């Protein structure tokens, strides 16, 4: 009997939610960056495990940054629709006050599993202390100790979900890994490389929009994207001396898009002021 269901992945900013989903899906569907709040809208990543289609929803993380209300509304709306919830905790953090506060906001009727991420980076006695502390807050369906970066322990999450999600026909085709359009997916790839290369120099937010995707006669794909920034000074940072920085971003994004789509990509980036 086939199973299918939605799983909301919640937690603080930079808890490793996006990396975890990418590992379980088996391919990148969500941006991974050191920059806070790099997920700005909900993204569905689709994993097939046995006879079960598991639809993971990656959402903006919770943090104390300014103007977080809209991002958090997306997150709470998503978790209300979910069949199961994975609550991800970065066990390397020294303070879990925000995670505890968020966990207490989730209604007791919801099925929640605790995912303790980055367990390969701390000692076992500390892990047990953290698990005991969270266990005093609510009863969990399950507790998983994983490394989102290496994928260790993620198979146990998939096994668990495949046995608990509701019976029903699959929503997506077997070969689909995300519900993002290619335009948005390509923009996410470029935005990730911007953060990787300019994370110390750029302000928190920039927007990437795919303006066009055109098939070429030789089988390649021509993509034109606009990167919107808030000021002329930010524009100068993005472009860099002689256009070197934006060129490096373009080369890296083009390479990854080519590998993911298995075709030659011609990527053109324009840095514009956000009006």
TIDO-875294 format. One record per residue: residue in one letter; y, z, x of N, C-alpha, C, O in turn. Coordinates in steps of 0.05 Angstrom, whole numbers, padded with zeros to 5 digits, always signed. Layout:
BEGIN
AYZXYZXYZXYZX/...
//
This chain:
BEGIN
X-00024+00000+00017+00000+00000+00000+00025+00000+00018+00028+00016+00036/X+00043-00018+00012+00068-00020+00028+00087+00003+00020+00087+00013-00003/X+00103+00011+00040+00123+00031+00036+00150+00021+00046+00151+00003+00063/X+00172+00031+00034+00198+00022+00043+00218+00044+00035+00217+00055+00013/X+00237+00050+00053+00257+00070+00047+00280+00070+00067+00278+00059+00088/X+00301+00084+00058+00325+00087+00075+00325+00114+00089+00320+00135+00076/X+00332+00114+00114+00334+00138+00130+00362+00140+00143+00369+00124+00159/X+00377+00160+00134+00403+00165+00146+00401+00180+00172+00387+00200+00173/X+00415+00171+00192+00415+00185+00218+00443+00198+00222+00463+00184+00225/X+00443+00224+00221+00468+00239+00221+00469+00256+00246+00449+00262+00259/X+00494+00265+00253+00498+00282+00276+00525+00279+00287+00542+00263+00278/X+00531+00296+00307+00557+00295+00320+00561+00268+00335+00542+00254+00341/X+00586+00263+00341+00592+00240+00358+00578+00242+00385+00577+00264+00397/X+00567+00220+00394+00554+00218+00420+00528+00236+00422+00521+00244+00444/X+00516+00241+00399+00490+00256+00399+00468+00237+00408+00446+00247+00414/X+00473+00211+00408+00452+00192+00416+00439+00178+00393+00417+00167+00395/X+00453+00178+00370+00442+00166+00345+00437+00136+00349+00415+00126+00342/X+00456+00121+00360+00454+00092+00362+00431+00085+00382+00415+00067+00376/X+00430+00099+00404+00409+00094+00424+00381+00099+00411+00362+00084+00416/X+00379+00120+00396+00354+00127+00383+00345+00105+00363+00322+00097+00363/X+00364+00096+00347+00357+00075+00328+00349+00049+00342+00329+00036+00335/X+00364+00042+00363+00357+00018+00378+00328+00019+00389+00314-00001+00389/X+00320+00043+00399+00293+00046+00409+00272+00043+00388+00252+00030+00392/X+00277+00055+00364+00257+00054+00343+00255+00027+00330+00234+00019+00321/X+00278+00012+00329+00277-00015+00319+00265-00034+00339+00252-00054+00331/X+00268-00028+00365+00257-00044+00386+00276-00065+00397+00268-00081+00414/X+00300-00064+00387+00321-00083+00396+00348-00072+00389+00350-00055+00370/X+00369-00080+00403+00395-00069+00398+00406-00078+00371+00407-00102+00365/X+00413-00058+00354+00427-00065+00329+00453-00050+00327+00470-00056+00310/X+00458-00031+00345+00481-00014+00343+00493-00009+00370+00479-00007+00390/X+00520-00008+00371+00535-00005+00396+00529+00022+00409+00528+00043+00396/X+00525+00022+00435+00520+00046+00451+00542+00048+00472+00545+00030+00488/X+00557+00070+00472+00579+00073+00490+00585+00102+00496+00578+00119+00480/X+00598+00107+00518+00607+00135+00525+00631+00142+00508+00637+00166+00505/X+00645+00122+00497+00669+00127+00481+00661+00140+00454+00642+00131+00442/X+00677+00160+00446+00672+00172+00420+00677+00153+00397+00694+00136+00399/X+00661+00157+00375+00666+00142+00350+00664+00112+00354+00680+00097+00343/X+00644+00102+00369+00642+00073+00372+00628+00059+00349+00630+00035+00346/X+00614+00074+00332+00604+00063+00307+00626+00067+00286+00633+00089+00280/X+00637+00045+00275+00659+00047+00256+00652+00039+00228+00669+00042+00210/X+00628+00029+00223+00619+00024+00196+00589+00027+00196+00576+00027+00218/X+00577+00031+00173+00548+00036+00173+00533+00011+00179+00539-00011+00170/X+00512+00014+00195+00496-00008+00205+00467-00002+00198+00457+00020+00205/X+00453-00020+00185+00425-00016+00179+00408-00030+00201+00410-00054+00205/X+00391-00014+00213+00371-00024+00232+00343-00022+00219+00337-00002+00207/X+00328-00043+00221+00303-00046+00205+00279-00045+00224+00276-00062+00242/X+00261-00026+00220+00237-00023+00236+00213-00027+00218+00212-00018+00196/X+00192-00041+00229+00167-00043+00215+00146-00026+00230+00142-00030+00254/X+00134-00008+00216+00114+00010+00229+00090+00010+00210+00090+00023+00189/X+00069-00004+00218+00046-00007+00201+00053-00022+00176+00064-00044+00177/X+00048-00010+00153+00054-00022+00127+00081-00012+00116+00087-00016+00092/X+00097+00001+00133+00122+00013+00123+00146-00001+00136+00147-00006+00160/X+00165-00008+00119+00191-00018+00129+00211+00006+00127+00217+00016+00106/X+00221+00013+00151+00239+00036+00153+00267+00026+00158+00272+00012+00178/X+00286+00032+00140+00313+00022+00143+00331+00044+00152+00339+00062+00136/X+00337+00044+00178+00354+00065+00190+00383+00058+00186+00391+00035+00190/X+00399+00078+00178+00427+00073+00175+00442+00089+00196+00443+00113+00196/X+00455+00074+00214+00471+00086+00235+00500+00089+00224+00511+00069+00213/X+00511+00112+00227+00537+00118+00215+00556+00129+00236+00547+00138+00257/X+00582+00130+00230+00601+00143+00248+00593+00172+00253+00586+00186+00234/X+00595+00181+00277+00589+00209+00283+00612+00227+00275+00634+00217+00270/X+00606+00252+00272+00626+00272+00265+00639+00283+00290+00625+00291+00308/X+00665+00284+00290+00679+00296+00313+00705+00308+00303+00711+00308+00279/X+00720+00318+00322+00746+00331+00314+00770+00313+00319+00792+00323+00322/X+00765+00287+00321+00787+00269+00327+00805+00266+00302+00797+00272+00280/X+00829+00257+00307+00848+00253+00286+00840+00230+00267+00827+00211+00276/X+00847+00233+00241+00842+00212+00221+00812+00205+00219+00805+00182+00219/X+00796+00226+00217+00767+00221+00215+00757+00219+00186+00734+00213+00182/X+00775+00223+00166+00766+00225+00138+00752+00201+00129+00731+00203+00116/X+00762+00177+00135+00750+00152+00125+00722+00148+00137+00703+00141+00123/X+00720+00154+00163+00694+00151+00177+00673+00170+00165+00650+00163+00161/X+00682+00195+00159+00663+00215+00149+00655+00208+00120+00633+00214+00112/X+00673+00196+00105+00666+00188+00077+00643+00168+00078+00625+00169+00062/X+00645+00148+00097+00623+00129+00100+00597+00143+00106+00576+00136+00094/X+00598+00163+00123+00574+00177+00131+00562+00193+00108+00538+00191+00102/X+00578+00208+00094+00567+00224+00071+00558+00206+00049+00537+00213+00036/X+00571+00185+00043+00562+00166+00022+00535+00155+00029+00518+00151+00012/X+00531+00149+00055+00506+00138+00064+00483+00158+00061+00462+00151+00051/X+00487+00183+00069+00465+00202+00068+00457+00209+00040+00434+00217+00035/X+00476+00207+00021+00469+00213-00007+00449+00193-00018+00434+00199-00036/X+00450+00168-00007+00432+00147-00017+00405+00147-00003+00387+00132-00011/X+00402+00163+00018+00378+00161+00035+00354+00176+00023+00357+00196+00009/X+00331+00166+00030+00306+00179+00022+00300+00202+00041+00289+00223+00033/X+00306+00199+00067+00302+00219+00087+00326+00220+00105+00341+00201+00107/X+00330+00243+00119+00352+00246+00137+00341+00255+00164+00325+00274+00166/X+00350+00242+00185+00345+00251+00213+00371+00263+00223+00391+00250+00225/X+00370+00289+00229+00394+00303+00239+00391+00305+00269+00375+00320+00279/X+00408+00290+00284+00405+00288+00313+00423+00308+00327+00447+00310+00321/X+00412+00322+00346+00427+00342+00362+00424+00335+00392+00401+00331+00401/X+00446+00335+00406+00445+00332+00435+00440+00359+00447+00458+00376+00447/X+00416+00364+00457+00409+00391+00466+00423+00399+00492+00422+00422+00500/X+00437+00380+00504+00452+00386+00529+00479+00399+00524+00492+00409+00542/X+00488+00398+00498+00513+00410+00492+00512+00440+00495+00491+00453+00492/X+00535+00452+00501+00536+00481+00504+00544+00495+00478+00538+00519+00474/X+00557+00480+00460+00567+00491+00435+00556+00475+00412+00561+00450+00411/X+00543+00488+00393+00531+00474+00370+00545+00481+00344+00534+00477+00322/X+00569+00492+00346+00583+00501+00322+00588+00479+00301+00583+00482+00278/X+00596+00455+00311+00601+00433+00293+00575+00423+00280+00574+00418+00256/X+00554+00421+00296+00528+00413+00285+00518+00432+00264+00507+00424+00243/X+00522+00458+00269+00513+00479+00250+00529+00476+00224+00518+00477+00202/X+00556+00472+00227+00573+00469+00203+00565+00444+00186+00564+00445+00162/X+00558+00422+00200+00550+00398+00186+00523+00402+00172+00520+00393+00149/X+00505+00415+00185+00479+00419+00174+00481+00436+00148+00466+00431+00129/X+00498+00455+00148+00502+00472+00125+00513+00457+00101+00511+00466+00078/X+00526+00434+00106+00538+00419+00084+00517+00402+00069+00522+00393+00047/X+00494+00398+00082+00473+00382+00069+00458+00399+00049+00448+00420+00055/X+00457+00389+00024+00444+00404+00002+00415+00410+00009+00401+00394+00021/X+00406+00433-00001+00379+00442+00006+00358+00425-00007+00335+00425+00002/X+00365+00408-00027+00345+00391-00039+00339+00366-00022+00319+00353-00027/X+00355+00360-00002+00351+00337+00015+00329+00342+00036+00327+00364+00046/X+00313+00322+00041+00292+00324+00061+00305+00317+00089+00314+00295+00093/X+00305+00337+00106+00318+00335+00132+00298+00341+00154+00284+00361+00153/X+00298+00324+00175+00282+00330+00199+00302+00333+00222+00322+00319+00224/X+00296+00352+00239+00313+00357+00263+00303+00340+00286+00279+00341+00293/X+00321+00325+00298+00314+00309+00322+00330+00320+00345+00354+00317+00347/X+00315+00333+00363+00328+00344+00387+00327+00323+00409+00306+00317+00420/X+00350+00312+00415+00352+00289+00434+00359+00298+00462+00372+00318+00466/X+00351+00281+00481+00356+00286+00510+00341+00310+00521+00350+00324+00539/X+00317+00314+00510+00301+00338+00518+00291+00335+00547+00283+00355+00559/X+00292+00311+00558+00283+00308+00586+00304+00319+00606+00299+00319+00630/X+00327+00328+00596+00348+00336+00614+00352+00366+00615+00369+00376+00631/X+00337+00382+00600+00340+00411+00601+00312+00424+00602+00292+00411+00597/X+00312+00450+00609+00287+00465+00612+00275+00473+00585+00290+00476+00565/X+00249+00475+00583+00235+00480+00558+00243+00507+00545+00247+00507+00521/X+00247+00529+00560+00256+00554+00546+00282+00550+00531+00285+00562+00509/X+00300+00535+00542+00326+00530+00528+00321+00513+00503+00334+00518+00482/X+00303+00494+00504+00296+00478+00481+00286+00495+00458+00293+00492+00435/X+00268+00514+00465+00257+00531+00444+00278+00549+00432+00277+00555+00408/X+00297+00558+00448+00320+00574+00437+00336+00558+00417+00343+00568+00396/X+00342+00533+00424+00358+00516+00406+00343+00510+00380+00354+00511+00359/X+00317+00504+00383+00300+00499+00359+00299+00523+00341+00301+00520+00316/X+00296+00546+00352+00295+00571+00336+00322+00576+00322+00322+00584+00299/X+00344+00571+00336+00370+00575+00325+00375+00557+00300+00384+00566+00280/X+00368+00531+00303+00371+00513+00280+00351+00519+00258+00357+00515+00234/X+00327+00529+00265+00308+00536+00245+00316+00559+00227+00305+00562+00205/X+00334+00575+00237+00344+00597+00221+00364+00588+00200+00371+00603+00181/X+00375+00564+00203+00395+00553+00185+00383+00541+00160+00393+00545+00138/X+00360+00526+00163+00347+00514+00140+00318+00507+00148+00311+00507+00171/X+00302+00501+00128+00275+00492+00132+00275+00462+00136+00286+00448+00119/X+00263+00453+00158+00262+00424+00164+00235+00413+00156+00214+00427+00157/X+00235+00387+00148+00210+00373+00143+00193+00371+00168+00169+00373+00168/X+00207+00367+00191+00194+00365+00217+00215+00369+00238+00239+00367+00234/X+00206+00375+00262+00223+00378+00286+00212+00360+00307+00189+00362+00315/X+00229+00342+00317+00221+00323+00338+00236+00328+00363+00261+00332+00363/X+00223+00327+00386+00236+00329+00412+00233+00302+00426+00211+00294+00432/X+00255+00289+00430+00255+00261+00439+00275+00256+00462+00292+00272+00467/X+00271+00233+00474+00291+00222+00492+00297+00194+00481+00281+00176+00484/X+00321+00191+00469+00328+00166+00458+00331+00144+00479+00327+00121+00475/X+00338+00153+00503+00342+00134+00525+00316+00122+00535+00315+00098+00539/X+00295+00138+00537+00269+00127+00547+00251+00120+00524+00232+00105+00527/X+00256+00131+00500+00239+00126+00477+00217+00146+00474+00202+00145+00454/X+00215+00165+00492+00194+00186+00490+00197+00202+00465+00218+00212+00459/X+00175+00204+00449+00175+00219+00425+00183+00204+00400+00179+00214+00378/X+00194+00180+00403+00203+00165+00379+00180+00155+00362+00183+00151+00338/X+00156+00151+00375+00133+00142+00360+00125+00163+00339+00115+00155+00318/X+00129+00188+00345+00122+00209+00326+00140+00209+00302+00132+00215+00279/X+00165+00202+00306+00184+00199+00284+00175+00176+00266+00175+00179+00241/X+00168+00154+00278+00160+00130+00262+00134+00136+00246+00132+00129+00223/X+00115+00150+00259+00090+00157+00246+00096+00175+00221+00085+00171+00200/X+00114+00194+00225+00121+00213+00203+00134+00198+00180+00126+00202+00157/X+00154+00182+00186+00168+00167+00165+00150+00148+00150+00152+00144+00126/X+00132+00135+00165+00114+00115+00153+00095+00128+00133+00084+00114+00115/X+00091+00154+00135+00074+00168+00117+00088+00182+00094+00075+00191+00075/X+00115+00183+00095+00130+00199+00075+00149+00182+00058+00156+00191+00036/X+00157+00159+00068+00176+00143+00052+00162+00132+00027+00137+00130+00027/X+00176+00127+00006+00164+00119-00020+00149+00093-00019+00156+00075-00004/X+00128+00091-00036+00114+00066-00038+00131+00045-00052+00147+00051-00070/X+00129+00020-00043+00144-00001-00055+00145-00026-00037+00139-00024-00013/X+00154-00048-00048+00156-00073-00033+00179-00071-00013+00199-00056-00017/X+00176-00086+00009+00197-00087+00029+00222-00101+00018+00220-00120+00002/X+00245-00092+00028+00271-00103+00019+00279-00127+00036+00290-00146+00026/X+00272-00126+00062+00280-00147+00081+00256-00162+00090+00233-00153+00088/X+00261-00186+00101+00240-00202+00113+00229-00188+00137+00243-00172+00150/X+00204-00194+00145+00191-00180+00167+00205-00184+00194+00204-00167+00211/X+00218-00207+00197+00231-00214+00223+00260-00205+00225+00273-00210+00245/X+00270-00191+00205+00298-00182+00205+00299-00155+00218+00283-00137+00213/X+00319-00151+00236+00323-00125+00249+00348-00111+00240+00352-00087+00247/X+00366-00125+00226+00391-00113+00217+00402-00129+00193+00395-00152+00190/X+00418-00115+00177+00430-00129+00154+00458-00139+00161+00472-00150+00144/X+00466-00135+00186+00492-00146+00195+00491-00176+00196+00471-00188+00204/X+00513-00188+00188+00515-00217+00192+00517-00223+00222+00525-00205+00237/X+00511-00247+00230+00513-00254+00258+00541-00251+00268+00545-00242+00291/X+00561-00257+00252+00589-00255+00260+00595-00226+00268+00607-00221+00289/X+00587-00207+00251+00593-00179+00257+00575-00169+00281+00585-00153+00297/X+00551-00178+00282+00533-00170+00303+00544-00179+00330+00544-00164+00349/X+00554-00204+00332+00566-00215+00356+00591-00199+00364+00595-00193+00387/X+00607-00191+00344+00631-00175+00349+00623-00148+00360+00637-00138+00378/X+00602-00136+00350+00593-00110+00360+00584-00112+00389+00590-00093+00405/X+00570-00133+00396+00562-00137+00424+00586-00138+00442+00586-00125+00463/X+00606-00154+00435+00630-00156+00452+00645-00129+00453+00654-00122+00475/X+00646-00115+00431+00660-00089+00431+00646-00069+00449+00660-00053+00462/X+00620-00070+00450+00605-00052+00467+00612-00057+00497+00617-00038+00512/X+00614-00083+00504+00620-00089+00532+00649-00082+00539+00655-00076+00562/X+00666-00083+00520+00694-00074+00525+00694-00045+00532+00707-00037+00551/X+00680-00029+00516+00679+00000+00522+00666+00007+00548+00674+00025+00562/X+00645-00008+00555+00631-00002+00580+00649-00007+00604+00648+00007+00623/X+00665-00028+00602+00681-00036+00626+00709-00023+00626+00721-00021+00648/X+00719-00015+00603+00747-00006+00602+00749+00022+00590+00770+00030+00580/X+00727+00037+00590+00727+00062+00575+00747+00083+00585+00756+00100+00570/X+00755+00081+00610+00775+00100+00621+00803+00091+00617+00822+00106+00622/X+00807+00066+00609+00834+00055+00608+00844+00049+00580+00868+00047+00575/X+00826+00045+00561+00835+00036+00534+00837+00060+00515+00824+00080+00519/X+00853+00057+00495+00855+00077+00474+00829+00076+00458+00812+00059+00461/X+00826+00096+00440+00801+00099+00426+00793+00074+00410+00770+00066+00412/X+00812+00062+00396+00804+00041+00378+00813+00013+00386+00836+00009+00393/X+00795-00006+00385+00802-00034+00386+00784-00048+00366+00762-00038+00359/X+00793-00071+00356+00778-00085+00336+00770-00113+00346+00787-00126+00358/X+00746-00121+00343+00737-00148+00351+00729-00163+00325+00713-00153+00309/X+00740-00186+00322+00733-00203+00299+00723-00230+00308+00736-00243+00324/X+00700-00238+00297+00690-00265+00303+00704-00285+00285+00700-00284+00260/X+00720-00302+00297+00735-00321+00281+00719-00345+00273+00723-00356+00251/X+00701-00354+00290+00684-00377+00283+00658-00377+00299+00658-00368+00322/X+00637-00389+00287+00612-00394+00301+00604-00422+00294+00598-00428+00270/X+00603-00440+00313+00598-00468+00308+00575-00478+00324+00575-00476+00349/X+00555-00490+00311+00533-00502+00324+00543-00528+00338+00558-00543+00327/X+00533-00531+00363+00541-00555+00379+00518-00575+00379+00495-00568+00374/X+00524-00600+00385+00505-00622+00384+00482-00618+00404+00460-00628+00400/X+00487-00602+00426+00467-00598+00446+00449-00573+00440+00432-00566+00456/X+00453-00561+00416+00438-00537+00408+00450-00511+00415+00440-00490+00407/X+00472-00511+00430+00486-00487+00437+00504-00477+00414+00506-00491+00394/X+00516-00454+00417+00533-00442+00397+00560-00435+00409+00561-00422+00430/X+00581-00444+00396+00608-00438+00405+00620-00416+00388+00622-00418+00363/X+00626-00393+00401+00637-00370+00387+00665-00364+00396+00670-00362+00420/X+00683-00361+00377+00711-00353+00383+00716-00326+00371+00711-00322+00347/X+00725-00307+00387+00730-00280+00378+00759-00271+00385+00770-00279+00406/X+00770-00255+00368+00797-00243+00373+00793-00213+00377+00778-00200+00362/X+00806-00203+00397+00806-00174+00403+00834-00164+00396+00854-00172+00409/X+00836-00146+00377+00862-00136+00367+00868-00109+00380+00852-00090+00378/X+00892-00107+00392+00901-00083+00405+00928-00074+00393+00941-00090+00379/X+00937-00050+00399+00960-00039+00386+00987-00045+00400+01008-00043+00386/X+00987-00051+00425+01012-00055+00439+01009-00075+00461+00987-00083+00469/X+01032-00085+00471+01031-00104+00493+01020-00092+00518+01007-00106+00534/X+01025-00066+00523+01014-00053+00546+00983-00052+00545+00969-00056+00565/X+00972-00047+00521+00943-00047+00518+00933-00075+00523+00911-00079+00534/X+00947-00095+00514+00939-00123+00517+00937-00129+00547+00918-00143+00556/X+00956-00120+00563+00956-00124+00592+00932-00111+00605+00920-00123+00623/X+00925-00087+00595+00901-00073+00606+00876-00089+00601+00859-00093+00618/X+00873-00099+00576+00850-00115+00569+00847-00140+00586+00825-00147+00595/X+00869-00154+00590+00868-00179+00604+00862-00175+00634+00846-00189+00646/X+00877-00155+00646+00873-00149+00674+00887-00170+00692+00897-00190+00682/X+00887-00164+00718+00901-00182+00737+00887-00209+00738+00863-00211+00744/X+00902-00229+00732+00891-00256+00733+00870-00261+00711+00854-00280+00714/X+00869-00244+00691+00849-00248+00670+00822-00238+00677+00802-00244+00664/X+00820-00223+00699+00794-00215+00710+00778-00197+00692+00753-00200+00690/X+00791-00178+00678+00776-00159+00662+00765-00172+00637+00742-00168+00630/X+00781-00187+00623+00771-00199+00598+00750-00220+00605+00732-00225+00589/X+00753-00233+00628+00732-00252+00637+00706-00238+00641+00685-00249+00634/X+00706-00214+00654+00682-00199+00659+00669-00191+00633+00644-00192+00630/X+00685-00182+00614+00674-00175+00587+00661-00199+00574+00639-00197+00564/X+00674-00222+00576+00664-00246+00564+00638-00255+00576+00619-00263+00561/X+00635-00253+00602+00611-00262+00616+00587-00244+00607+00566-00254+00602/X+00592-00217+00607+00571-00199+00600+00562-00202+00570+00539-00202+00564/X+00582-00205+00552+00576-00208+00524+00561-00234+00519+00542-00235+00504/X+00570-00255+00532+00558-00282+00529+00529-00281+00538+00511-00292+00525/X+00523-00268+00561+00496-00266+00572+00478-00251+00552+00456-00260+00547/X+00488-00229+00541+00471-00213+00523+00466-00229+00496+00444-00229+00486/X+00487-00241+00486+00483-00257+00462+00464-00280+00466+00448-00287+00448/X+00465-00293+00489+00447-00315+00495+00418-00305+00495+00400-00318+00485/X+00414-00281+00508+00387-00270+00509+00376-00262+00482+00353-00267+00476/X+00394-00251+00465+00385-00241+00439+00380-00264+00420+00362-00263+00403/X+00396-00286+00422+00393-00308+00404+00375-00331+00415+00368-00349+00400/X+00368-00328+00440+00351-00348+00453+00363-00376+00452+00350-00396+00446/X+00389-00377+00457+00403-00403+00458+00428-00400+00475+00438-00378+00479/X+00439-00422+00485+00463-00421+00501+00487-00414+00484+00490-00426+00462/X+00503-00396+00494+00527-00387+00480+00552-00394+00496+00553-00390+00520/X+00572-00406+00483+00598-00410+00494+00617-00390+00480+00623-00394+00456/X+00626-00370+00494+00642-00349+00482+00671-00350+00491+00677-00351+00515/X+00690-00351+00472+00718-00352+00478+00732-00327+00466+00731-00323+00442/X+00746-00311+00483+00758-00287+00475+00789-00289+00476+00800-00300+00496/X+00802-00279+00456+00832-00279+00455+00840-00251+00449+00831-00238+00430/X+00859-00240+00465+00869-00213+00461+00896-00215+00446+00915-00227+00457/X+00898-00203+00422+00921-00207+00405+00932-00179+00397+00917-00160+00396/X+00957-00179+00390+00970-00154+00380+00962-00152+00350+00963-00171+00335/X+00954-00127+00343+00946-00122+00315+00971-00118+00298+00985-00098+00301/X+00977-00137+00281+01001-00135+00264+00994-00119+00239+01011-00114+00222/
//
